[in-house]
Structures are given as C-alpha cells and as structure tokens.
Amino acid sequence: MTDEDDILRYDKMVESALRGVVRKSIEEVIEQHGDTGGMPGEHHFYITFLTDFPGVKIPDYLRDRYPGEMTIVLQYQFSDLFVDREKMSVTLSFNNVPERLEIPLAAISIFADPSVNFALQFQPLGEAIEEADLALLDELDDDDPDGDGSGPGKGGEDSGQVISLDQFRKK
C-alpha cells in the first residue's frame, strides 16, 4: 500500500458532488417542464464544456469553430434534453439546423444560472486533459481584468451563441 492509497481525495469527492448539482438541476428541469425547451421562471443554464474531451459528440463544424471549449445556453429553444450519471444530451439549433450534442458530465468546465447568480467552475476530470486545456481556462480569467463582468461577449443569449462567462465566476 502506498501513501497515495492512504490519502482521502476530498477534492475529487467535492468535484463529484458538485457535478451532481449539475445533473440534479437538469433532472429537475426535465421533471418539471419536460425535455422540450422550457425552463422554470427566469432560469437559464450556461454550460461550458471541453470539445476535445473523450465522449463529447458534436458536429465536426462546431468542433472546428469552437476548438477546445464551447458554451451552450439552455433557455427557450432546446429539445430532447436528457441526463444520466455519466452524460447529458440536448438538441439545439445552430443557424436553424437542429443538432444533437452529447456531453459527458466530466467534460463540463463551467455551469452557470445567471438568473440566480449561481456558477460552478470545475477542474477537468480524467487523464485525457492536458495542461493546454487548463491554460485555456486561465485565459478566460484574463478576458475581464477589472472583474466587473464587462469582458468580451457579455450579453447575447441567441441560440447557439458562445459567450464569455467571466461575469458569473467567483474570483
């Protein structure tokens, strides 16, 4: 038995529990409003995920357009929302073309619900993530140097639009 075996990995336990919050949030939307484009009240989810993470299934043109990371918005126009212990999937419209996205929960780097000023930021899970992916997350922090949320991409909730989430991060 090594010293590594004796260490309780609280960091991994917390990450797993917080990813459970993401899963439970999506489950509640499905239970309350079905799987076809409706959120309770003013709630809307910004979900940022690593496009190169193993198991992410998105069209090649989206992967080419958003190398490394992509943010989707779940608010009005989505369908076939699904989540289980390992992944989520949803159909969104990009340029009026419906596309099915499948995203492992471990690929999610940010989950935010701006309507209640709630956000979670995750460290990528798994051995497949390289330092370059972590550097990409650090670069996002640099997009809003004064921390006032006025970084590039603020606003804009069009279907399929990628936006900056710096305004929702806890610093």
C-alpha positions in Angstrom: 0.0 0.0 0.0 1.4 3.4 -1.0 1.0 6.8 0.7 -1.3 7.7 -2.2 -3.7 4.9 -1.1 -3.9 6.4 2.4 -5.0 9.8 1.2 -8.7 10.7 1.2 -9.2 12.6 -2.0 -11.6 15.3 -0.8 -11.0 17.4 -3.9 -12.4 14.6 -6.1 -15.3 14.0 -3.7 -16.2 17.6 -3.9 -15.9 17.7 -7.7 -18.2 14.7 -7.9 -20.8 16.2 -5.5 -20.8 19.5 -7.4 -21.2 17.7 -10.8 -24.2 16.0 -9.1 -25.7 19.5 -8.7 -25.4 20.0 -12.5 -27.1 16.6 -13.1 -29.8 17.3 -10.5 -30.5 20.7 -12.0 -31.1 19.2 -15.4 -33.1 16.4 -14.0 -35.4 18.9 -12.2 -35.9 20.8 -15.5 -36.9 17.6 -17.2 -39.2 16.6 -14.4 -41.0 19.9 -14.1 -41.0 21.1 -17.7 -40.3 18.1 -19.9 -37.5 17.7 -22.3 -38.6 20.2 -24.9 -37.4 23.7 -24.4 -38.8 25.2 -21.2 -37.1 26.4 -18.0 -38.8 27.3 -14.8 -39.2 31.1 -14.3 -36.3 33.1 -15.5 -33.8 30.3 -15.1 -31.4 29.5 -17.9 -28.2 27.5 -17.9 -24.9 28.4 -19.5 -22.9 25.2 -19.9 -19.3 25.3 -20.9 -17.6 22.1 -21.9 -14.3 20.9 -23.4 -15.0 20.0 -27.0 -12.0 17.6 -27.3 -12.9 15.7 -24.1 -13.3 11.9 -24.7 -17.0 11.1 -25.4 -18.1 14.6 -26.5 -20.3 14.1 -29.6 -20.8 17.3 -31.5 -20.8 18.0 -35.3 -17.4 18.5 -36.8 -18.2 22.0 -37.9 -18.9 23.0 -34.3 -15.7 21.4 -33.1 -13.8 23.3 -35.8 -15.5 26.5 -34.9 -15.0 26.1 -31.1 -11.7 24.2 -30.7 -11.1 23.3 -27.0 -14.2 24.8 -25.4 -17.8 25.7 -26.2 -20.6 27.3 -24.3 -24.3 26.4 -24.9 -27.3 28.2 -23.5 -30.4 26.3 -22.4 -33.3 28.7 -22.1 -36.0 28.7 -24.7 -35.1 26.7 -27.8 -33.9 23.2 -27.0 -35.4 19.7 -27.2 -34.7 16.1 -26.2 -32.9 17.1 -23.0 -31.5 14.1 -21.3 -29.1 13.4 -18.4 -27.9 10.4 -16.6 -25.0 9.7 -14.2 -22.4 10.0 -17.0 -23.6 12.4 -19.6 -26.1 14.9 -20.8 -27.5 15.4 -24.2 -29.7 18.0 -25.9 -30.8 19.1 -29.3 -30.1 22.8 -30.1 -30.5 24.8 -33.3 -27.4 26.3 -35.0 -28.2 28.5 -37.9 -31.7 27.0 -38.0 -30.3 23.5 -38.2 -31.1 21.2 -35.2 -28.0 19.4 -33.9 -27.8 16.7 -31.2 -25.0 17.3 -28.7 -23.8 14.6 -26.2 -21.6 15.9 -23.4 -20.1 13.8 -20.6 -20.6 15.5 -17.3 -16.9 15.2 -16.7 -16.3 17.4 -19.8 -18.2 20.4 -18.2 -15.9 23.1 -17.0 -18.5 25.7 -16.1 -22.2 25.5 -15.2 -24.0 28.8 -14.5 -27.5 30.0 -13.9 -27.3 33.8 -14.2 -30.9 34.3 -13.1 -29.9 33.5 -9.6 -26.2 34.5 -9.8 -25.1 30.9 -9.4 -22.0 29.4 -11.0 -19.7 26.4 -10.6 -16.3 26.0 -12.2 -14.7 22.6 -12.4 -11.3 21.2 -13.0 -11.5 18.7 -15.8 -11.7 15.1 -14.8 -9.8 12.2 -16.2 -6.3 11.7 -17.5 -7.1 12.9 -21.0 -6.9 16.6 -20.1 -3.6 18.2 -20.9 -2.0 21.4 -19.5 -3.1 23.3 -22.6 -6.7 22.8 -21.7 -6.1 24.1 -18.2 -4.3 27.1 -19.7 -7.4 27.8 -21.8 -9.4 28.1 -18.6 -6.8 30.5 -17.1 -7.0 32.7 -20.3 -10.7 33.1 -19.7 -9.9 34.8 -16.3 -7.7 37.3 -18.2 -10.6 38.4 -20.5 -12.0 40.6 -17.7 -9.1 42.1 -16.0 -11.1 44.5 -13.8 -13.5 41.8 -12.7 -16.6 43.9 -13.4 -18.2 41.5 -15.9 -17.6 43.7 -18.9 -15.4 41.3 -20.7 -15.9 40.4 -24.3 -19.1 38.6 -25.2 -21.2 40.0 -22.3 -24.9 39.6 -23.1 -26.3 37.9 -26.1 -28.4 34.8 -25.5 -29.1 33.8 -29.1 -29.4 30.1 -29.7 -26.0 28.6 -30.4 -24.0 31.7 -29.5 -20.8 31.2 -27.5 -20.4 33.8 -24.7 -18.0 34.8 -22.0 -18.9 33.6 -18.5 -16.4 35.7 -16.6 -19.2 37.8 -15.1 -20.5 34.7 -13.3 -17.2 33.4 -11.9 -16.3 33.7 -8.3 -12.9 35.2 -8.1 
